[in-house]
Amino acid sequence: MKWQTATGYGKRSLVEAAIGRYKAIIGGRLRARTFGAQQTEVAIGCAVLNRMLACAHPKSIRRIGTTS
């Protein structure tokens, strides 16, 4: 396990999962024609995905003490 953390093993699968999520929700191709508009389209798509992920994560607080 140490070599996996040292080499960053598994990051590729995380990136591929994020790209797959983007393609599934936003779409597999860009609709804008100019490069600047394509950059804007991708930035908006990423902002949308980040907002969707933020809504899905619960806000948890660690309680210190005994449970009874």
PyMOL Python script that loads the backbone (N, CA, C, O; Angstrom):
from pymol import cmd

cmd.read_pdbstr("""\
ATOM      1  N   MET A   1       0.822  -1.201   0.000  1.00  0.00           N
ATOM      2  CA  MET A   1       0.000   0.000   0.000  1.00  0.00           C
ATOM      3  C   MET A   1       0.865   1.263   0.000  1.00  0.00           C
ATOM      4  O   MET A   1       0.441   2.301  -0.509  1.00  0.00           O
ATOM      5  N   LYS A   2       2.071   1.185   0.565  1.00  0.00           N
ATOM      6  CA  LYS A   2       2.909   2.381   0.616  1.00  0.00           C
ATOM      7  C   LYS A   2       3.317   2.843  -0.775  1.00  0.00           C
ATOM      8  O   LYS A   2       3.347   4.044  -1.047  1.00  0.00           O
ATOM      9  N   TRP A   3       3.633   1.894  -1.664  1.00  0.00           N
ATOM     10  CA  TRP A   3       4.038   2.288  -3.005  1.00  0.00           C
ATOM     11  C   TRP A   3       2.880   2.923  -3.757  1.00  0.00           C
ATOM     12  O   TRP A   3       3.095   3.783  -4.611  1.00  0.00           O
ATOM     13  N   GLN A   4       1.652   2.508  -3.450  1.00  0.00           N
ATOM     14  CA  GLN A   4       0.491   3.104  -4.112  1.00  0.00           C
ATOM     15  C   GLN A   4       0.328   4.565  -3.721  1.00  0.00           C
ATOM     16  O   GLN A   4       0.043   5.407  -4.572  1.00  0.00           O
ATOM     17  N   THR A   5       0.505   4.868  -2.455  1.00  0.00           N
ATOM     18  CA  THR A   5       0.375   6.256  -2.022  1.00  0.00           C
ATOM     19  C   THR A   5       1.579   7.081  -2.476  1.00  0.00           C
ATOM     20  O   THR A   5       1.445   8.267  -2.778  1.00  0.00           O
ATOM     21  N   ALA A   6       2.751   6.454  -2.522  1.00  0.00           N
ATOM     22  CA  ALA A   6       3.953   7.180  -2.921  1.00  0.00           C
ATOM     23  C   ALA A   6       3.944   7.535  -4.403  1.00  0.00           C
ATOM     24  O   ALA A   6       4.429   8.597  -4.793  1.00  0.00           O
ATOM     25  N   THR A   7       3.394   6.652  -5.228  1.00  0.00           N
ATOM     26  CA  THR A   7       3.403   6.886  -6.673  1.00  0.00           C
ATOM     27  C   THR A   7       2.129   7.543  -7.180  1.00  0.00           C
ATOM     28  O   THR A   7       2.060   7.920  -8.350  1.00  0.00           O
ATOM     29  N   GLY A   8       1.122   7.690  -6.331  1.00  0.00           N
ATOM     30  CA  GLY A   8      -0.134   8.285  -6.782  1.00  0.00           C
ATOM     31  C   GLY A   8      -1.004   7.291  -7.529  1.00  0.00           C
ATOM     32  O   GLY A   8      -1.856   7.679  -8.328  1.00  0.00           O
ATOM     33  N   TYR A   9      -0.789   6.017  -7.271  1.00  0.00           N
ATOM     34  CA  TYR A   9      -1.560   4.965  -7.916  1.00  0.00           C
ATOM     35  C   TYR A   9      -3.038   5.136  -7.572  1.00  0.00           C
ATOM     36  O   TYR A   9      -3.385   5.321  -6.406  1.00  0.00           O
ATOM     37  N   GLY A  10      -3.881   5.078  -8.547  1.00  0.00           N
ATOM     38  CA  GLY A  10      -5.313   5.222  -8.332  1.00  0.00           C
ATOM     39  C   GLY A  10      -5.834   6.585  -8.743  1.00  0.00           C
ATOM     40  O   GLY A  10      -7.045   6.760  -8.881  1.00  0.00           O
ATOM     41  N   LYS A  11      -4.956   7.554  -8.941  1.00  0.00           N
ATOM     42  CA  LYS A  11      -5.419   8.881  -9.366  1.00  0.00           C
ATOM     43  C   LYS A  11      -5.998   8.836 -10.770  1.00  0.00           C
ATOM     44  O   LYS A  11      -6.932   9.570 -11.092  1.00  0.00           O
ATOM     45  N   ARG A  12      -5.432   7.965 -11.605  1.00  0.00           N
ATOM     46  CA  ARG A  12      -5.933   7.862 -12.974  1.00  0.00           C
ATOM     47  C   ARG A  12      -7.391   7.414 -12.970  1.00  0.00           C
ATOM     48  O   ARG A  12      -8.205   7.947 -13.725  1.00  0.00           O
ATOM     49  N   SER A  13      -7.726   6.447 -12.132  1.00  0.00           N
ATOM     50  CA  SER A  13      -9.110   5.977 -12.077  1.00  0.00           C
ATOM     51  C   SER A  13     -10.043   7.067 -11.566  1.00  0.00           C
ATOM     52  O   SER A  13     -11.190   7.155 -12.003  1.00  0.00           O
ATOM     53  N   LEU A  14      -9.562   7.901 -10.640  1.00  0.00           N
ATOM     54  CA  LEU A  14     -10.379   9.011 -10.155  1.00  0.00           C
ATOM     55  C   LEU A  14     -10.631  10.031 -11.268  1.00  0.00           C
ATOM     56  O   LEU A  14     -11.734  10.560 -11.401  1.00  0.00           O
ATOM     57  N   VAL A  15      -9.598  10.296 -12.059  1.00  0.00           N
ATOM     58  CA  VAL A  15      -9.741  11.240 -13.167  1.00  0.00           C
ATOM     59  C   VAL A  15     -10.683  10.673 -14.222  1.00  0.00           C
ATOM     60  O   VAL A  15     -11.540  11.389 -14.740  1.00  0.00           O
ATOM     61  N   GLU A  16     -10.528   9.388 -14.543  1.00  0.00           N
ATOM     62  CA  GLU A  16     -11.401   8.773 -15.541  1.00  0.00           C
ATOM     63  C   GLU A  16     -12.850   8.755 -15.069  1.00  0.00           C
ATOM     64  O   GLU A  16     -13.762   8.928 -15.877  1.00  0.00           O
ATOM     65  N   ALA A  17     -13.072   8.550 -13.788  1.00  0.00           N
ATOM     66  CA  ALA A  17     -14.428   8.579 -13.247  1.00  0.00           C
ATOM     67  C   ALA A  17     -15.020   9.980 -13.351  1.00  0.00           C
ATOM     68  O   ALA A  17     -16.199  10.137 -13.667  1.00  0.00           O
ATOM     69  N   ALA A  18     -14.199  11.002 -13.083  1.00  0.00           N
ATOM     70  CA  ALA A  18     -14.686  12.383 -13.183  1.00  0.00           C
ATOM     71  C   ALA A  18     -15.020  12.744 -14.627  1.00  0.00           C
ATOM     72  O   ALA A  18     -16.029  13.401 -14.885  1.00  0.00           O
ATOM     73  N   ILE A  19     -14.183  12.320 -15.565  1.00  0.00           N
ATOM     74  CA  ILE A  19     -14.457  12.601 -16.976  1.00  0.00           C
ATOM     75  C   ILE A  19     -15.703  11.849 -17.427  1.00  0.00           C
ATOM     76  O   ILE A  19     -16.521  12.393 -18.169  1.00  0.00           O
ATOM     77  N   GLY A  20     -15.850  10.623 -16.993  1.00  0.00           N
ATOM     78  CA  GLY A  20     -17.053   9.857 -17.324  1.00  0.00           C
ATOM     79  C   GLY A  20     -18.309  10.496 -16.767  1.00  0.00           C
ATOM     80  O   GLY A  20     -19.346  10.514 -17.430  1.00  0.00           O
ATOM     81  N   ARG A  21     -18.222  11.022 -15.550  1.00  0.00           N
ATOM     82  CA  ARG A  21     -19.352  11.720 -14.938  1.00  0.00           C
ATOM     83  C   ARG A  21     -19.705  12.973 -15.744  1.00  0.00           C
ATOM     84  O   ARG A  21     -20.876  13.260 -15.990  1.00  0.00           O
ATOM     85  N   TYR A  22     -18.664  13.715 -16.150  1.00  0.00           N
ATOM     86  CA  TYR A  22     -18.878  14.926 -16.953  1.00  0.00           C
ATOM     87  C   TYR A  22     -19.578  14.576 -18.261  1.00  0.00           C
ATOM     88  O   TYR A  22     -20.546  15.232 -18.644  1.00  0.00           O
ATOM     89  N   LYS A  23     -19.090  13.543 -18.945  1.00  0.00           N
ATOM     90  CA  LYS A  23     -19.669  13.155 -20.236  1.00  0.00           C
ATOM     91  C   LYS A  23     -21.096  12.653 -20.094  1.00  0.00           C
ATOM     92  O   LYS A  23     -21.935  12.909 -20.957  1.00  0.00           O
ATOM     93  N   ALA A  24     -21.375  11.935 -19.004  1.00  0.00           N
ATOM     94  CA  ALA A  24     -22.717  11.395 -18.809  1.00  0.00           C
ATOM     95  C   ALA A  24     -23.731  12.494 -18.516  1.00  0.00           C
ATOM     96  O   ALA A  24     -24.875  12.424 -18.967  1.00  0.00           O
ATOM     97  N   ILE A  25     -23.317  13.504 -17.766  1.00  0.00           N
ATOM     98  CA  ILE A  25     -24.265  14.540 -17.352  1.00  0.00           C
ATOM     99  C   ILE A  25     -24.291  15.706 -18.327  1.00  0.00           C
ATOM    100  O   ILE A  25     -25.365  16.151 -18.731  1.00  0.00           O
ATOM    101  N   ILE A  26     -23.134  16.201 -18.706  1.00  0.00           N
ATOM    102  CA  ILE A  26     -23.048  17.387 -19.561  1.00  0.00           C
ATOM    103  C   ILE A  26     -23.124  17.013 -21.036  1.00  0.00           C
ATOM    104  O   ILE A  26     -23.789  17.693 -21.817  1.00  0.00           O
ATOM    105  N   GLY A  27     -22.453  15.948 -21.413  1.00  0.00           N
ATOM    106  CA  GLY A  27     -22.446  15.510 -22.806  1.00  0.00           C
ATOM    107  C   GLY A  27     -21.033  15.206 -23.259  1.00  0.00           C
ATOM    108  O   GLY A  27     -20.062  15.663 -22.656  1.00  0.00           O
ATOM    109  N   GLY A  28     -20.926  14.435 -24.321  1.00  0.00           N
ATOM    110  CA  GLY A  28     -19.638  13.991 -24.797  1.00  0.00           C
ATOM    111  C   GLY A  28     -18.959  14.923 -25.772  1.00  0.00           C
ATOM    112  O   GLY A  28     -17.828  14.662 -26.184  1.00  0.00           O
ATOM    113  N   ARG A  29     -19.617  16.001 -26.150  1.00  0.00           N
ATOM    114  CA  ARG A  29     -18.992  16.918 -27.108  1.00  0.00           C
ATOM    115  C   ARG A  29     -19.306  18.356 -26.727  1.00  0.00           C
ATOM    116  O   ARG A  29     -20.244  18.628 -25.978  1.00  0.00           O
ATOM    117  N   LEU A  30     -18.505  19.264 -27.257  1.00  0.00           N
ATOM    118  CA  LEU A  30     -18.721  20.685 -27.014  1.00  0.00           C
ATOM    119  C   LEU A  30     -19.611  21.251 -28.111  1.00  0.00           C
ATOM    120  O   LEU A  30     -19.525  20.831 -29.265  1.00  0.00           O
ATOM    121  N   ARG A  31     -20.450  22.188 -27.759  1.00  0.00           N
ATOM    122  CA  ARG A  31     -21.368  22.780 -28.720  1.00  0.00           C
ATOM    123  C   ARG A  31     -20.857  24.113 -29.262  1.00  0.00           C
ATOM    124  O   ARG A  31     -21.249  24.545 -30.346  1.00  0.00           O
ATOM    125  N   ALA A  32     -19.986  24.753 -28.503  1.00  0.00           N
ATOM    126  CA  ALA A  32     -19.450  26.052 -28.906  1.00  0.00           C
ATOM    127  C   ALA A  32     -18.425  25.870 -30.024  1.00  0.00           C
ATOM    128  O   ALA A  32     -17.766  24.834 -30.113  1.00  0.00           O
ATOM    129  N   ARG A  33     -18.302  26.882 -30.868  1.00  0.00           N
ATOM    130  CA  ARG A  33     -17.389  26.774 -32.009  1.00  0.00           C
ATOM    131  C   ARG A  33     -16.022  27.394 -31.733  1.00  0.00           C
ATOM    132  O   ARG A  33     -14.999  26.818 -32.104  1.00  0.00           O
ATOM    133  N   THR A  34     -15.991  28.535 -31.101  1.00  0.00           N
ATOM    134  CA  THR A  34     -14.710  29.196 -30.876  1.00  0.00           C
ATOM    135  C   THR A  34     -14.055  28.647 -29.615  1.00  0.00           C
ATOM    136  O   THR A  34     -14.728  28.137 -28.720  1.00  0.00           O
ATOM    137  N   PHE A  35     -12.719  28.760 -29.562  1.00  0.00           N
ATOM    138  CA  PHE A  35     -11.973  28.211 -28.430  1.00  0.00           C
ATOM    139  C   PHE A  35     -12.350  28.899 -27.124  1.00  0.00           C
ATOM    140  O   PHE A  35     -12.484  28.242 -26.092  1.00  0.00           O
ATOM    141  N   GLY A  36     -12.521  30.203 -27.161  1.00  0.00           N
ATOM    142  CA  GLY A  36     -12.904  30.931 -25.949  1.00  0.00           C
ATOM    143  C   GLY A  36     -14.270  30.503 -25.435  1.00  0.00           C
ATOM    144  O   GLY A  36     -14.474  30.356 -24.230  1.00  0.00           O
ATOM    145  N   ALA A  37     -15.194  30.306 -26.353  1.00  0.00           N
ATOM    146  CA  ALA A  37     -16.528  29.854 -25.956  1.00  0.00           C
ATOM    147  C   ALA A  37     -16.481  28.419 -25.438  1.00  0.00           C
ATOM    148  O   ALA A  37     -17.238  28.063 -24.535  1.00  0.00           O
ATOM    149  N   GLN A  38     -15.600  27.594 -26.000  1.00  0.00           N
ATOM    150  CA  GLN A  38     -15.450  26.230 -25.509  1.00  0.00           C
ATOM    151  C   GLN A  38     -14.892  26.221 -24.094  1.00  0.00           C
ATOM    152  O   GLN A  38     -15.313  25.419 -23.260  1.00  0.00           O
ATOM    153  N   GLN A  39     -13.951  27.107 -23.826  1.00  0.00           N
ATOM    154  CA  GLN A  39     -13.402  27.202 -22.472  1.00  0.00           C
ATOM    155  C   GLN A  39     -14.492  27.612 -21.486  1.00  0.00           C
ATOM    156  O   GLN A  39     -14.569  27.080 -20.378  1.00  0.00           O
ATOM    157  N   THR A  40     -15.327  28.553 -21.891  1.00  0.00           N
ATOM    158  CA  THR A  40     -16.430  28.989 -21.028  1.00  0.00           C
ATOM    159  C   THR A  40     -17.418  27.859 -20.798  1.00  0.00           C
ATOM    160  O   THR A  40     -17.905  27.671 -19.683  1.00  0.00           O
ATOM    161  N   GLU A  41     -17.713  27.107 -21.848  1.00  0.00           N
ATOM    162  CA  GLU A  41     -18.653  25.994 -21.736  1.00  0.00           C
ATOM    163  C   GLU A  41     -18.140  24.932 -20.759  1.00  0.00           C
ATOM    164  O   GLU A  41     -18.904  24.415 -19.945  1.00  0.00           O
ATOM    165  N   VAL A  42     -16.862  24.613 -20.841  1.00  0.00           N
ATOM    166  CA  VAL A  42     -16.280  23.624 -19.930  1.00  0.00           C
ATOM    167  C   VAL A  42     -16.266  24.149 -18.501  1.00  0.00           C
ATOM    168  O   VAL A  42     -16.544  23.401 -17.564  1.00  0.00           O
ATOM    169  N   ALA A  43     -15.945  25.431 -18.324  1.00  0.00           N
ATOM    170  CA  ALA A  43     -15.928  26.018 -16.978  1.00  0.00           C
ATOM    171  C   ALA A  43     -17.317  25.974 -16.354  1.00  0.00           C
ATOM    172  O   ALA A  43     -17.454  25.680 -15.166  1.00  0.00           O
ATOM    173  N   ILE A  44     -18.340  26.261 -17.139  1.00  0.00           N
ATOM    174  CA  ILE A  44     -19.715  26.208 -16.628  1.00  0.00           C
ATOM    175  C   ILE A  44     -20.095  24.772 -16.286  1.00  0.00           C
ATOM    176  O   ILE A  44     -20.717  24.518 -15.255  1.00  0.00           O
ATOM    177  N   GLY A  45     -19.718  23.830 -17.158  1.00  0.00           N
ATOM    178  CA  GLY A  45     -20.011  22.418 -16.894  1.00  0.00           C
ATOM    179  C   GLY A  45     -19.352  21.931 -15.614  1.00  0.00           C
ATOM    180  O   GLY A  45     -19.968  21.203 -14.836  1.00  0.00           O
ATOM    181  N   CYS A  46     -18.106  22.327 -15.391  1.00  0.00           N
ATOM    182  CA  CYS A  46     -17.405  21.934 -14.164  1.00  0.00           C
ATOM    183  C   CYS A  46     -18.053  22.561 -12.933  1.00  0.00           C
ATOM    184  O   CYS A  46     -18.162  21.920 -11.888  1.00  0.00           O
ATOM    185  N   ALA A  47     -18.480  23.812 -13.060  1.00  0.00           N
ATOM    186  CA  ALA A  47     -19.157  24.472 -11.938  1.00  0.00           C
ATOM    187  C   ALA A  47     -20.463  23.771 -11.606  1.00  0.00           C
ATOM    188  O   ALA A  47     -20.815  23.630 -10.435  1.00  0.00           O
ATOM    189  N   VAL A  48     -21.180  23.331 -12.629  1.00  0.00           N
ATOM    190  CA  VAL A  48     -22.436  22.610 -12.414  1.00  0.00           C
ATOM    191  C   VAL A  48     -22.169  21.287 -11.706  1.00  0.00           C
ATOM    192  O   VAL A  48     -22.857  20.946 -10.744  1.00  0.00           O
ATOM    193  N   LEU A  49     -21.168  20.538 -12.181  1.00  0.00           N
ATOM    194  CA  LEU A  49     -20.845  19.258 -11.540  1.00  0.00           C
ATOM    195  C   LEU A  49     -20.409  19.448 -10.096  1.00  0.00           C
ATOM    196  O   LEU A  49     -20.819  18.687  -9.220  1.00  0.00           O
ATOM    197  N   ASN A  50     -19.583  20.454  -9.840  1.00  0.00           N
ATOM    198  CA  ASN A  50     -19.136  20.715  -8.475  1.00  0.00           C
ATOM    199  C   ASN A  50     -20.299  21.062  -7.566  1.00  0.00           C
ATOM    200  O   ASN A  50     -20.330  20.651  -6.406  1.00  0.00           O
ATOM    201  N   ARG A  51     -21.246  21.812  -8.083  1.00  0.00           N
ATOM    202  CA  ARG A  51     -22.424  22.163  -7.277  1.00  0.00           C
ATOM    203  C   ARG A  51     -23.285  20.935  -7.007  1.00  0.00           C
ATOM    204  O   ARG A  51     -23.813  20.769  -5.907  1.00  0.00           O
ATOM    205  N   MET A  52     -23.424  20.075  -8.013  1.00  0.00           N
ATOM    206  CA  MET A  52     -24.200  18.846  -7.821  1.00  0.00           C
ATOM    207  C   MET A  52     -23.526  17.941  -6.786  1.00  0.00           C
ATOM    208  O   MET A  52     -24.202  17.353  -5.942  1.00  0.00           O
ATOM    209  N   LEU A  53     -22.200  17.830  -6.851  1.00  0.00           N
ATOM    210  CA  LEU A  53     -21.484  17.006  -5.877  1.00  0.00           C
ATOM    211  C   LEU A  53     -21.573  17.590  -4.476  1.00  0.00           C
ATOM    212  O   LEU A  53     -21.666  16.850  -3.497  1.00  0.00           O
ATOM    213  N   ALA A  54     -21.543  18.919  -4.377  1.00  0.00           N
ATOM    214  CA  ALA A  54     -21.650  19.563  -3.061  1.00  0.00           C
ATOM    215  C   ALA A  54     -23.018  19.310  -2.443  1.00  0.00           C
ATOM    216  O   ALA A  54     -23.133  19.181  -1.224  1.00  0.00           O
ATOM    217  N   CYS A  55     -24.042  19.237  -3.262  1.00  0.00           N
ATOM    218  CA  CYS A  55     -25.388  18.966  -2.744  1.00  0.00           C
ATOM    219  C   CYS A  55     -25.522  17.528  -2.262  1.00  0.00           C
ATOM    220  O   CYS A  55     -26.314  17.247  -1.362  1.00  0.00           O
ATOM    221  N   ALA A  56     -24.755  16.617  -2.853  1.00  0.00           N
ATOM    222  CA  ALA A  56     -24.881  15.202  -2.502  1.00  0.00           C
ATOM    223  C   ALA A  56     -24.098  14.826  -1.252  1.00  0.00           C
ATOM    224  O   ALA A  56     -24.376  13.791  -0.647  1.00  0.00           O
ATOM    225  N   HIS A  57     -23.124  15.641  -0.852  1.00  0.00           N
ATOM    226  CA  HIS A  57     -22.316  15.320   0.314  1.00  0.00           C
ATOM    227  C   HIS A  57     -22.972  15.864   1.577  1.00  0.00           C
ATOM    228  O   HIS A  57     -23.283  17.052   1.658  1.00  0.00           O
ATOM    229  N   PRO A  58     -23.179  15.002   2.552  1.00  0.00           N
ATOM    230  CA  PRO A  58     -23.761  15.495   3.801  1.00  0.00           C
ATOM    231  C   PRO A  58     -22.752  16.315   4.595  1.00  0.00           C
ATOM    232  O   PRO A  58     -21.546  16.078   4.516  1.00  0.00           O
ATOM    233  N   LYS A  59     -23.241  17.255   5.339  1.00  0.00           N
ATOM    234  CA  LYS A  59     -22.393  18.050   6.215  1.00  0.00           C
ATOM    235  C   LYS A  59     -22.346  17.329   7.568  1.00  0.00           C
ATOM    236  O   LYS A  59     -23.309  17.366   8.334  1.00  0.00           O
ATOM    237  N   SER A  60     -21.237  16.688   7.843  1.00  0.00           N
ATOM    238  CA  SER A  60     -21.121  15.908   9.073  1.00  0.00           C
ATOM    239  C   SER A  60     -20.189  16.616  10.052  1.00  0.00           C
ATOM    240  O   SER A  60     -19.251  17.312   9.663  1.00  0.00           O
ATOM    241  N   ILE A  61     -20.474  16.418  11.308  1.00  0.00           N
ATOM    242  CA  ILE A  61     -19.682  17.013  12.385  1.00  0.00           C
ATOM    243  C   ILE A  61     -19.275  15.890  13.319  1.00  0.00           C
ATOM    244  O   ILE A  61     -20.102  15.081  13.739  1.00  0.00           O
ATOM    245  N   ARG A  62     -17.975  15.853  13.641  1.00  0.00           N
ATOM    246  CA  ARG A  62     -17.472  14.841  14.548  1.00  0.00           C
ATOM    247  C   ARG A  62     -17.786  15.232  15.987  1.00  0.00           C
ATOM    248  O   ARG A  62     -17.450  16.330  16.431  1.00  0.00           O
ATOM    249  N   ARG A  63     -18.420  14.341  16.695  1.00  0.00           N
ATOM    250  CA  ARG A  63     -18.715  14.578  18.105  1.00  0.00           C
ATOM    251  C   ARG A  63     -17.661  13.906  18.947  1.00  0.00           C
ATOM    252  O   ARG A  63     -17.339  12.735  18.744  1.00  0.00           O
ATOM    253  N   ILE A  64     -17.130  14.645  19.885  1.00  0.00           N
ATOM    254  CA  ILE A  64     -16.128  14.103  20.792  1.00  0.00           C
ATOM    255  C   ILE A  64     -16.817  13.825  22.120  1.00  0.00           C
ATOM    256  O   ILE A  64     -17.480  14.690  22.694  1.00  0.00           O
ATOM    257  N   GLY A  65     -16.646  12.618  22.581  1.00  0.00           N
ATOM    258  CA  GLY A  65     -17.265  12.234  23.843  1.00  0.00           C
ATOM    259  C   GLY A  65     -17.758  10.816  23.766  1.00  0.00           C
ATOM    260  O   GLY A  65     -17.512  10.108  22.790  1.00  0.00           O
ATOM    261  N   THR A  66     -18.451  10.407  24.792  1.00  0.00           N
ATOM    262  CA  THR A  66     -18.958   9.040  24.838  1.00  0.00           C
ATOM    263  C   THR A  66     -20.310   8.966  24.182  1.00  0.00           C
ATOM    264  O   THR A  66     -21.090   9.918  24.210  1.00  0.00           O
ATOM    265  N   THR A  67     -20.570   7.837  23.600  1.00  0.00           N
ATOM    266  CA  THR A  67     -21.896   7.589  23.031  1.00  0.00           C
ATOM    267  C   THR A  67     -22.643   6.679  23.963  1.00  0.00           C
ATOM    268  O   THR A  67     -22.092   5.698  24.463  1.00  0.00           O
ATOM    269  N   SER A  68     -23.885   6.995  24.198  1.00  0.00           N
ATOM    270  CA  SER A  68     -24.663   6.141  25.088  1.00  0.00           C
ATOM    271  C   SER A  68     -26.021   5.893  24.520  1.00  0.00           C
ATOM    272  O   SER A  68     -26.827   5.191  25.130  1.00  0.00           O
TER     273      SER A  68
END
""", "prot")
cmd.dss("prot")
cmd.show_as("cartoon", "prot")
cmd.util.cbc("prot")
cmd.orient("prot")
